[in-house]
Amino acid sequence: MTGKERRAQLLDVGRRLFAERGLDGTSIEEIAARAGVSKPVVYEHFGGKEGLYAVVVDREVERFLALATTLLDGEDTMAKFEIAAVELLKYIQENSDGFRILVRDSNPTSGSGTFASLMSDIASQVEHILGDVLKTRGYDPKLAPVYAQMLVGMVASAGQWWLDERKPKLEEMAAHLVNLAWNGLSQLDPKPRLSAEALKELRNGR
């Protein structure tokens, strides 16, 4: 392998092991053995397992933030939030190792750790959206930070739970998430489904 290819291989191996066992439960020997190299090769590329872990986490944070930023763009409609919920669950489903690494070092309610910091960054983006939504509905826009934390925390916790359960199916789970976030408990739809507008955009490959 070239140096670039070896580095990519070590990142893939480390990602899988860190997702399974965390930083403390993974040894440099295990990383090297899984990659079929000697320990000095890992040290050469990353300086040790902590260096490898830091690069893996940074990549996952960048990927997650890029996704969140893209999903939060555009007009604030129910279909937009339905699509966002679907795409977030797809990310969790297709990138389960990366998501497990992000959530492993902190609970979303703990206020510390990589995932908590990431959720705080996303809540700040949501806050700007909710400020306008609250204002148009006659609510105090100063409450936007409160609602942003609640909304992001709900989605993050639900995503972690769904990663293990994988029930209900993805689009149904997304519909229930938006049902609670959009309608509230007092106006819950007994049989929520994604709107035709959201389904059309998703089918067209958004």
N, C-alpha and C positions, 0 to 999 in steps of 0.2 A: 504494500500500500504506500501511496505518497503520504507525506506528513499531514496534508489536509484531509485525506481519506481516513487516516488513522485517528485524527482528532474527532472527526464526525462519528466514527465507530465507537470511540470511548464515550462520547456524549450520549449516544443511543443506549449503550450498555449501562452507563451510570443512571440514566433516566429511568430505565426499567427497574434497576435495583433500588434506587432511592424511593420510587413509588411503592415498591413492595415492602421495604424495611426501614425507610427513613435514613437520615444521615448517620445517626449513631449505630444503627443496626447493620450498616454496610461497611465492609472492610476494604482497604486498598488491595489486599490479596485477592479478594473475591472479584473485584472489578477487573484486575489484571487477568485472572484465570478465565473469567467469562469472555474476555476479549481475545484470549489466546496470546497474551504478551507478558513480558516480565514487569515487575513493579516499577523499575526505573523508567520504563516507557510512559507510564501514567504520570510519574513525577516530572518527566521532561516536558510534557504537554500542559499540565495543570498545577504542578507543584504539590499535589496531594489530593485526597478525596474532597477536602473542604473547597479547594479551588475549582474542582470539577463540579461540585454541588452548586457553587455560586454561579457558574456559567449556565448550568441547567436552569436554575431558578430565574436568572435574568432573562433568559430566552422565553420562558413560560409567561413571565410578567409582561414582556413586550407583546407577545402574541395575544394575551388576554385583553390588555388595554387597547390594542389596535382593533380587536373585534368589538369591544364595548363602544369605542369612539365611533366606529362605522355605524353600529346599530342605533346609536342615539342621534344621528344626523337626520335631518328632514322634518317634515310636518308632524306634529304631535297628534296622531290619530290612534284609535284602538287597533287598527290593522298594523300600524308601525310597532306597537308594543307586542302584538301577537307574533309578528315576524321576529322581533328581538328575542322573545321567549323561546321560539323554535330554534333559532340559530345558537342561542346560548346552550340549550340542551344538546344540540348536535355537537357543539364543541366539547361538552362534557363526555358525550358518548364516544366520539371519535378520538378524543385526546385524553382518555381516562388517566393514563400515567401522569401526564403533565398536570392535570387538575388535582390528582391526589397529592402530588408534590407541593402544590401551592397551598392546599388546605391542611397538610399534615402538621406544619409547625405552629398553627394557630387556629383557634376556634373563631368564627366570624364575630362573636360577641366579646372576645377577650380584649380587644383594643390593642393588641400587640402582635408582632410577627408579620411575615410577608403577606399572607392573605388578608389580614386585617388592614394593612397599609394599602393594599390593592383595592379593597372594598371602599376604603375611605376616599381614594382618588376617584373611583367611579361615582360614589355618592355625591362628590363635589360637582361632577358633570350633570348628574340627574337633578341636583338642586336648582340649577339654572332653568331647566325645563319646567320643573314643578312650580317655580316662582311665577311663571307666566300662567300656568294652568290654574293655580290657586287664585290669582288676581282676576282672571276672567270669570271665575265662578263666585266671586265676592268674598273670598277668604283672604286672610292676612298673608301676603307673600313672605313675610318674615318667618312663617312656619315652614318654609320650604326645606331647610336643613333637617328638621324633625322628620318630615314625611320622606325625605330622600334616604335617611338612615333606615327607617322602617321598611321602605320598599326594597332597597338593596339587600338588607339583612334577610328579609323574607325569601327573596329569590336565591340568595347564596345558600341558605340553610336547606331550602327545598331541593336545590341542585345536588347538594351533598347526599341527601337522603335518597334521591332518585338514582344517583350513581350506583348505589348498592342494591336498591330494590328493582329498578328497571320496570316498574309498573306504576301507573298505567303507561300505555304506549306514548311515544314522544309527543305527537301532536295533541293528544288528549291531555297530557300533563301540562303542556304549554297553555291550552285553553283554560284549564283550571287555575293556573297561576294568574293569567290575565283576568279571569273571572273575579277572583278575589281582589286583585290590585285595582281593577277598573270599576267594578260594581260595588265592592264593599259587602260586608256581611248582610246588611239590611236589604240589599237588592240582588242577592246571588241568583244566577240563572240555574235552575235545577239540572239542566242538561247542556252545559256549555260546549260549544264547538267553535273552531276557528272560523272567522268570517270569510265570506266568498272573496273579498278583496285581498285578504292575507294569503289565502290558498292560491289565488291566481298568481300573485307575485312570487310565491315560493315555487310553484310549478314552472314558472318561466325562468327559474334558475337564479333568483336573487342571491 
